[in-house]
Amino acid sequence: MTVTHRPGTDRPYAAFVHRDIALIVDDDDQVLRLVKRVLERAGFEVVTVSDGHAAHDAAIEWRPDIILLDLMLGETTGDKIMAELREDFRTRLIPVVFLTVRDSLKDKVEHLLSGADDYVTKPFIPEELVARLRAVMTRSTMARGLSPLTGMSGNTDILREISRRLAQHTRFAVLYPDIDAFKSYNDHYGFLRGDDVIKTLATIILEVLEENHSGRHFAGHVGGDDFVILTEPALGEKVAAEITRRFDEAIPALYDPVDRERGWIESEERNGNILRTPLVSVSIGVVIVEPGSYGSPAAVAARASEVKGVAKRLPGSKWVLDRRRPPERFS
């Protein structure tokens, strides 16, 4: 696998700079060099992979904004790689564009229907390739309802995934994290620093899920300071515990020194009273969804929100597992 690191760093990601990242997967070195040159001139950060079997790992490591994937890759195919990408919560939303010499209408229709976002044939016109990739990225972000702040699945994808699991009659855990005292922080420090708190929780959620890998993970950003996590029941409490621990460790760094040292922020109410608000924390409601117990995603969300409300009434970061018997049919 050939990997191009960001200039001046030995790591594949530098948070202080963001350029759109394109992952190119092709076993033809000449094509890789050509596409890399074209995309870098257009302002992309480019990662190249010549071994199809390494494509999935590269996508996980780099989190590209788009993947340009050759259809024929020696022992494997672009179709198989795309299926792997779509099955993994970490890569399922990355738009994929196939690159191939096969240009018949039948081929194009077949591969677009299989889940690709677009189809580019060789030889290609450089300007058209760049325009197509940019258009796919824009269209994909809008169509999939991604959160513009965190890049995670939005409400549409969250509801779709819960619906899919309910229809499969599988048993799964739902975690509903929410940031406590977030409004006070936002009012005190401003929305830009408030966004940093939300992004911190999003990063922690994804890190914890990756470190406790499961093919049944899913994470979405409802909006504001609310998130939804789906996972296997055996991991529900472990994931919740680790998220709360890491959040408490990370949050003090997001406060000014004077506020951090005393453990609260001060604000004046309209009546002149001084209000002291403790450092933000995270509350997580955990619900185990039994097959046939819920009739809709809305019912699942209502139960999880109810349990999260119980957690929010307790001080500090915490999670609460719903230990009540599941409803016979909560619709």
CORSUL-V675666 format. One record per residue. N is the residue number from 1. RES is the residue in one small letter. D_FIRST is the distance of its C-alpha to the first C-alpha in Angstrom with 1 decimal. Layout:
N;RES;D_FIRST  N;RES;D_FIRST
This chain:
1;m;0.0  2;t;3.8  3;v;6.4  4;t;10.0  5;h;12.5  6;r;16.0  7;p;18.4  8;g;20.3  9;t;18.5  10;d;15.9  11;r;15.6  12;p;13.9  13;y;17.4  14;a;20.8  15;a;23.7  16;f;26.0  17;v;24.2  18;h;23.1  19;r;21.7  20;d;20.5  21;i;16.7  22;a;15.1  23;l;11.8  24;i;11.1  25;v;9.6  26;d;10.5  27;d;9.9  28;d;12.3  29;d;11.2  30;q;14.8  31;v;14.8  32;l;11.7  33;r;13.7  34;l;16.9  35;v;16.1  36;k;14.5  37;r;17.8  38;v;20.0  39;l;18.9  40;e;18.9  41;r;22.3  42;a;23.3  43;g;22.5  44;f;19.3  45;e;16.6  46;v;13.4  47;v;9.8  48;t;7.6  49;v;5.1  50;s;5.7  51;d;5.9  52;g;8.9  53;h;9.3  54;a;6.7  55;a;8.6  56;h;11.5  57;d;10.2  58;a;8.8  59;a;12.2  60;i;14.0  61;e;12.7  62;w;13.3  63;r;16.1  64;p;15.8  65;d;19.1  66;i;18.0  67;i;15.3  68;l;15.3  69;l;14.4  70;d;14.8  71;l;17.3  72;m;16.5  73;l;13.0  74;g;14.1  75;e;15.0  76;t;14.9  77;t;16.2  78;g;16.1  79;d;19.3  80;k;18.0  81;i;15.1  82;m;17.8  83;a;20.1  84;e;17.9  85;l;17.5  86;r;21.3  87;e;22.2  88;d;20.6  89;f;22.9  90;r;20.1  91;t;18.6  92;r;21.6  93;l;22.9  94;i;20.0  95;p;21.1  96;v;19.1  97;v;19.8  98;f;19.1  99;l;18.4  100;t;20.1  101;v;22.6  102;r;24.9  103;d;27.5  104;s;30.5  105;l;32.2  106;k;31.8  107;d;28.0  108;k;27.9  109;v;30.4  110;e;28.7  111;h;25.3  112;l;26.9  113;l;29.1  114;s;26.2  115;g;25.1  116;a;23.0  117;d;24.4  118;d;24.5  119;y;23.7  120;v;22.9  121;t;23.4  122;k;22.2  123;p;23.6  124;f;23.9  125;i;26.1  126;p;24.2  127;e;26.9  128;e;27.0  129;l;23.3  130;v;23.6  131;a;26.9  132;r;25.6  133;l;22.8  134;r;25.3  135;a;27.8  136;v;25.6  137;m;24.7  138;t;28.4  139;r;29.6  140;s;27.2  141;t;28.4  142;m;32.0  143;a;31.9  144;r;30.2  145;g;32.4  146;l;29.8  147;s;31.4  148;p;31.2  149;l;31.4  150;t;28.8  151;g;26.7  152;m;27.5  153;s;29.2  154;g;32.8  155;n;36.0  156;t;35.4  157;d;32.2  158;i;33.8  159;l;36.8  160;r;34.9  161;e;32.9  162;i;36.1  163;s;37.9  164;r;35.2  165;r;35.6  166;l;39.3  167;a;39.4  168;q;37.4  169;h;40.0  170;t;37.4  171;r;38.3  172;f;36.2  173;a;36.6  174;v;37.1  175;l;36.8  176;y;38.4  177;p;37.7  178;d;40.0  179;i;40.6  180;d;44.2  181;a;46.2  182;f;43.6  183;k;46.2  184;s;48.0  185;y;44.8  186;n;44.1  187;d;47.7  188;h;47.8  189;y;44.6  190;g;43.9  191;f;41.4  192;l;38.5  193;r;38.5  194;g;39.2  195;d;36.0  196;d;34.2  197;v;35.8  198;i;34.6  199;k;31.0  200;t;31.2  201;l;32.3  202;a;29.5  203;t;26.8  204;i;28.6  205;i;28.8  206;l;25.1  207;e;24.2  208;v;26.8  209;l;25.7  210;e;22.1  211;e;23.4  212;n;25.8  213;h;23.3  214;s;25.1  215;g;24.5  216;r;27.8  217;h;27.1  218;f;28.0  219;a;28.9  220;g;30.9  221;h;32.9  222;v;36.4  223;g;37.4  224;g;39.0  225;d;38.5  226;d;38.2  227;f;35.1  228;v;34.7  229;i;32.5  230;l;32.5  231;t;31.4  232;e;32.7  233;p;36.2  234;a;35.4  235;l;33.1  236;g;35.4  237;e;37.3  238;k;34.5  239;v;32.4  240;a;35.6  241;a;36.5  242;e;33.2  243;i;33.2  244;t;36.8  245;r;36.2  246;r;33.2  247;f;35.1  248;d;38.1  249;e;36.1  250;a;34.4  251;i;37.5  252;p;39.8  253;a;37.4  254;l;38.0  255;y;41.8  256;d;43.8  257;p;45.0  258;v;48.6  259;d;47.7  260;r;45.1  261;e;47.6  262;r;50.4  263;g;48.3  264;w;49.5  265;i;49.9  266;e;53.3  267;s;54.4  268;e;57.8  269;e;59.1  270;r;61.4  271;n;64.4  272;g;63.5  273;n;62.3  274;i;59.4  275;l;56.6  276;r;54.2  277;t;50.9  278;p;48.7  279;l;45.0  280;v;42.9  281;s;41.8  282;v;40.0  283;s;41.8  284;i;40.1  285;g;41.9  286;v;40.5  287;v;41.7  288;i;41.0  289;v;41.3  290;e;43.0  291;p;42.9  292;g;45.7  293;s;46.8  294;y;45.7  295;g;46.5  296;s;44.3  297;p;41.5  298;a;44.3  299;a;46.0  300;v;42.9  301;a;42.5  302;a;46.2  303;r;46.2  304;a;43.1  305;s;44.8  306;e;48.0  307;v;46.4  308;k;44.5  309;g;48.0  310;v;49.2  311;a;46.4  312;k;47.2  313;r;50.8  314;l;49.7  315;p;49.1  316;g;45.7  317;s;42.2  318;k;42.6  319;w;41.7  320;v;44.2  321;l;43.7  322;d;46.0  323;r;47.9  324;r;50.4  325;r;50.7  326;p;48.6  327;p;50.9  328;e;52.0  329;r;50.8  330;f;49.8  331;s;49.7
